[in-house]
Amino acid sequence: FALVLAALVSASPAFASPELARSKNCIACHHAERRMIGPAYNLIAARYPNDSATVTTLAERIISGGSGHWGQMPMPPQPNLSREDAEALARWILSQR
């Protein structure tokens, strides 16, 4: 049973959590409840609907970077972040309501 469970967990898509955000250094610019360099996670979640289209859009922004969505401070691109991790982070951020 333990072997099957381990196989399922390792084969499943990335699960986002505060630990994933820390490991990808998101917390250098973002905080759960207050604006830092970038917007707080709860503000992002409040602005956007929690649906698959938004997850895709936010994942693309996380990977590509950008500016103008939350002011003039640009978000640097994260090209080394996998699509799965970016989508997992987007889903986790949207759950921070």
PyMOL commands that set and color helices and strands:
alter all, ss='L'
color gray80, all
select helices_A, chain A and resi 2-11+18-23+26-28+41-47+52-64+83-94
alter helices_A, ss='H'
color red, helices_A
deselect
rebuild
show_as cartoon
